[in-house]
């Protein structure tokens, strides 16, 4: 069976009768069987359920009652609640835990006849940029298994990259969908904060977290967000705005005003081959008649510290619920309540999660709250205001998704080097605006390069249309 690039290709064959959902599921299960032992993308596969779902969808297709995602075989990141299924956030701390309910985004996918094939590896509690902090070991980049796939949605990106499923659903706090998508040569989309309900998403940093798809085509990303987005009575922070038919609005305008952040493109830390790919893309856009101008963004150096102060503070609060008492891992050598808390957390959480909890607790402490947390909130407002100002002047802002291509597993052992890998993705997260990473080529070693595009809040339709045009040019 051929590798499908989009749901439209799958639906075409389903309609023609040359393919069934059951055959499609068997195809992906076979790919998982052959590759997952090496790539470690899936933590758990649900073959019997996937086959049963496929048979049900085939029956609906025959009856003409199938939903818009019929034929879409997806995997879900191990931070999304699916009733009766394991939910561990790739951590020992949630060992043995099964979700008691299905999150809103996952339920909407199921209602639209998507077929869920399994849960996918990620950085522990979505904290990491390489998938190396997972309790289950790192997922590996299919281009070169000695390299990382990015994170935290690394397994989700690898699964799409290596054709183990057509699409994945991940989460993006500071780039956790976009960065692995760039490293794996696929599409990663973070919608506007609040566009998709967070009910059923294990919280890392609640004012940043957003569910988003990883796909092979922009059209599939548009359709998945269209299905998942919208108001939700279970999440008061979910936007009440009407959801446009993104998948029907992928025709771009003839001309756009595009700004590129000069300091990002000219950064000394930017891989020269990524810089060339960026400049080539900018020249191509100019040649098509778009206005392409350099813009100044004076807060580039402040984004990483601001992001990590605020997200670790929120993580410290959110992860307080994991104590070894109610569910998950419990230290076997605890002797009293205090030692139960201490030992369960010390043994159950990995080093990176512990580091972020400690940092967050420190910045929230009485003596340092104003010096760090309050100041970081003020800087976040400056970053958001400046980003919004630029996005009123320009239709889109473009910059690299990552400063380098996929690095070797174990190469960035010190936290500062790892955190700096997020330098280009955290802006959209701090500002709460939608952003997408699309593949725009490869370096000399064949490692994928991603281009990141940002748009104004709730302007997903325009962003997806523009991104779709760019990917069509790259493919052509």
N, C-alpha and C positions, 0 to 999 in steps of 0.2 A: 504494500500500500504506500502511496506517495505521502510526503510530508505536506500537510495542509497549512497554508499561510493565514487563513482567515475562516471565520464561520460561514461566510458567503460561499466559499469553495465547498465546504462540507455540505451545506444546504443544497447546493446545486446537484451534488451526487445523490443525496438523499431523495431529492425530488425526482431525479432520473431513474431511481430504483437500482442504481449500481452500487449502493452502499446502504448499510443499516447502522443504527446506533450501536447495536450489539457487536457488529464487526468492528466498529470504531473503538469501542471499549476494549475489545480483545487486542486490537493493534497497540493501543497505549499500554495495556497491561504487559504485553510482550516487550515493549521498549523499556518499561520499568524493570522487568525481570532481568533484562540484559545489561542495563546500565547503572541501576541504582546502587549496586554493591560497591561500585567505584566512585560514583558521584555523590552519594549520600544525600540526595535531594528530598526524598520522601522518608519520613519517620514511620509512617504506617500507611498501608494501602488497604482499601476496602473492596476487594474484587467482587464478592457476592452481591454486595449492595449496588455497586456500579452496574453489574450485569442486570440486576432487577430493575434499576432505574432506566437502563437502556431499553429493556423490553417494554416497559411502560410507555416510554417516549415513542418507541416505534409504533405502538398501538395507537397513540394519539396522532402521530403523523398519518397513519393509514385512515384515521377517522376525520382528519382535517381539523383537529382541535389542539394541536401542539402549540406550545408557547414560543416566544421569540428567541429563546436560547436553546431550543431543541437541536441537538447535535453538538453542543458546547460541552466538552469534557474538561473539567477544571480541577485544580488542587487548591487547598486552602492553607494558608500559613498557620503554624501552630500557636496562634494567639486568638483565633476566632472560634467562638462557641458554636458547637453543633451537637444537639441533644443526643446523649447516649454514647458519645465518642470521646476519646481521650483528648485532653486539653492540658498541655504541660508548659507552654511557652519555652520549650526546649530546655527545661530546667529540672533538676532533681527535686527542687522545692515543691513541685506539683506532681510528684511521682504517684501514679495510680489514680489521679483525679479524672473523672469523667464529667462532662458538662451536663447540667440539669436542664438546659434550655438551648434553643437555637437563636443566635443573634439576628438582628433585623436584616442586615445585608445578606447573610447566608440564606435566610428564609426567602427573601425576595428572589434570589437566584434559583432556589429550588422551585418556587412557584412559577418561574418562567421556563421550567423544564431543563435547567442545567443539570449535568450529571457530575457529581462530586466523586472523585476517584481516590482521594487520600489527603492526609495532612503532611505539611512540608517543614523541613528543617529551617531554623532561623537562629540568629544570635539570641542568647538567653534573655528572656523578657524584652526582646527587640532592642537590646542594648549592645550595639556594635556595628562596625562598617565592613565586616569581612566574613561573617558567619563562623568565626573561630571561637566564639565564646559559648557555643552550644554545648550542652551537657553530652549530646550525642555525637560530638566530633564535628569537624567542619564539612560543609558541602564543598564540592570542588567544581571549578570551572571546566566546562566540557571542551573548550578549545585547548586547554592545557591543565590537566588535573593537579599539577603541582601549584597552581595559582588559585587565589580566592575567587569566589563569584560575586563578592561584594556583600553588603548586609544592610539592614538586618534580614531582609527578605531574600537571602541568598538561595536557599533551596527552591523557593518559588520561581526565581529567575532561571536557575539551572534547569528546572523541570520543563519550562517553555523552550529554553535554548536547545535542549537535547531531545525535544519532541516526546516527552513523557506525558504531556497533556497539551491541550490547545491554548489554555490560559491559566493564570494563577491569580488568586486574590491575596494581596499582601497588606501591610500597613506601613505608613510613612510618617515618621515623627520629625526627622531632620534630613531625610533623603533616602529612607530605607526601602523605597520602591524604585526611585529614580537611579540611585547609584548602582545597585546590582543590575538593573536593566542596561545601564551603560557598559558595565563590565562584561555582560553576557550577550550584547548585540541585539537586544529586544526593546520593546516599547514599555516604558514605565510611567504611569500617570498619577499624580497627586492632585485631586480636586481641591477646590476652595475649602478651607476649614469650615466644617458644619454641613457641607453638601451631602455627606453620607452619614447616617446615624452610627454612633459609636457603641450602641447597645450590643453587647456580645463580643466586644473587643477588649482583651485584657489590657488594662491601662498601664502605660509607661509615663507619659507626660500629657495630662488631659487637655491642656490648652494648645497642644501641638498635634496629637495623634489624629491621623485620618486614614481611612481604608482606601486602597486604590488597586487597580488591576495591572497585571504584567501580561503582555500579549505579543503576538507577532505582527499585528497590524493596528494602526490607529483606529480603524473602523470598529474593531472588536473592543478596544478600550472604551470608545464612545458608547457602544451598546451596553456594555457591562455597567458603566457608571449611570447611564440612563435608567437601567433596571434597579440598581441599588439605591440611588439617590432619592431624596424627598423627606418630608416631615415624618416624624415618628413620635408617637405618644410615650414611648419608653425612653426617649432621650430629649430632654428639654433644650439641649444646645443644638439639636439638628435644625437646619434652616427650614422655615415655612415657605420659602419661595417655590414657585412652580418649577418643575423640572422640564427643560426643553427636550425636544426629540433630537438629542445630539447626533444620533446615527443617521438622521435624515438631513443634517445641516453641515455636511462635510465639503461643500463647494466653497473654496476660498474666494475672497475679494480679489480684484485685479491688482490692487496696489495697497501696500501697508507702510506704515512708519515703524521702523525697527531700530531700537537702540541696542548697542552692545556695550557691556561694561568694560571700559578700556583697561582698567587695572587688573581685571581677571584675565583678559586675553594676553596682556603684556607681563603677567606675573612671572618672576624668576622661577617659581616653583612649578610652572606649567610645563608638562612634557612637550618638547619641541614638535613632535608629530601631531599632538592634539592641537597645538597652536596653528600648524599648517592646515589641518582639517577645518579649523574654525575660520581661518582667513579665506580658504577656498569657498566655504559655504557663504560667507559674507559677500565675496565677490560675485558669486552666483546670484544671490538675492539682488544685488545692485544691477546686475545684467538683466534681470527680469523687470526692472523698472521700479522696484521698491526703494523708498528712502531708507538708507542705512547709515546711521550716525553713531559715533562714539559718545558715551555719556559718562559722567563722573559719578561715582558712588563712594562718598568719603568714609563710609563706615565698614568697609570690607574687613579691616583688621579687628574690628570689635565684634563681629558676628559669632565667631567660634566661642570666645569667652562668655558672651551674653547667652548664647544657646545652652552651653553646658552648665552655667549657673542655674538657669531657670528649669531646665529639664531634670537635673539631678535633684533640685528642690522638690519638684512635683513627684519624681520617682520615690524619694524618701517618704513622702506622704502616702502615695498609692501602694507601695509595697509593704506598708505596715500591717496589712491584713494577713500576710503570710507568716504565720507564727508557729506552725507545727501542732496546733491544737485542734482546729476544726476540720482540716483536710490536708492532703498532700503528705510530704515527708515529715516524719517525726524522729528526732534523734533517739537511737536505742539506748544510749548511755546516760540519759538525763536522770537526775536524782530528785529534783524538785521543780517547781514551776519556773523559777528564774533560769535554772540551767536548761530547762526544756526550751525556753525561748532562745537563749543564747546559742546552745549547741545545734538546735534545729536550723537556725538561720546561718550559723557559721558553716555547717556541713551542707545545707541545702542550696544556698546561693553560691554561684561561682565568683571568682575573684573580681571580674569587671562589674558585676551587679553590686557586690559588696562595696567596691570603690565608689560607685555612683551614689549608693545609699549614704555612705559616710560623708561624701562631699555635700550632698543635699542637706543632710542633717546639720552639717557645719554652717552652711550659708543661711539656714533658717534659725540658727541659734540666736538667742536674745542679744548677745554682744556683737553679732556680725550681720544681723538681718538688714539693717539700713545700709551698711557698707557694701554688701554684695547683692542681696536679693532685690531690695528696693531700687538700687542703682541700676541693676540689670533690667528691671521692668521699664525704667525711664529710657534706657538705651534701646530697648525693644520698640518703644513708641517712636523714637527717632528713626529707626530702621524702617518701620512700617510706613511712617509718614513720607519718608524720602522715596521708598519703593512705590507707594501709591501716587506720589507726585510724578515720578517718571512714567508710570503706566497711564497717567492722564495725557502726557505729552506724546507717548508712543503706544502703538497697538500692542507691541511685544518687546520684552527684553530677552536677549539671547546671551548665553555664556556657556562655557564648557560644563558638562555635568560633573566631571571629576578632573583633578589635576594630573592624574596619571592613568594609564591603563591598568588592568588587573595585576596586582603584585603577588609575589610568591607567598605561599602559606608560611607563617612564622617570620616574615620579613619586617613587619611593623609591630615589634613586641612592646615598645614603650607607648604608653597611652597618648602622649602628646602627638606623636607621629600619626597614630590612628585617628585622633580627633581632627587633625588638620586635613584629613582626606575628605571631610564633610564641608570644606570651606565654601564651595560653590552651591551646595544644595540647601544649606540652612536658611538662606535669605528668604526663600518662598515660604518656609515653615514659620519663621519669625513674623513675617508679614501676613500669613494666612491666605496667600494668593495661590491660584492653581499653577502647576508647573508640570511639564512633561519632558522626558528624555527620549530622544529618537536616535537610532544608529546612523552615523554618517561616515562609515568607513572603518578601516583597520590600520594598525601600525605595522611596522616591518615584520613583526613576529606573528602577525595575523590576529592580534588581540583587538577586540572591538573598541570603537571610540563613540562616545555619546555626545549629542548636542542638547542642551537644556533650553527650553523656552518658557517664559513666564508671561502671564496675562493678568489683567485686573480681576478683582474678586467677582466671581460668578460669571466670568466671561469664558467659560469652558467651551462653548460652541465655537467661538472664533478661534480659540487656541487649538482645538482639535482639527478644525478645517485647515488651518495653516500648517500644523504638524503633518497632516495627511498629505498635503502637497509636497512637503519636503521629503517625506519617505518615498513618495512616488518618483521623485527626481533621483534619489539615491539608488533606488532599484533599477531605474531606467539607465 
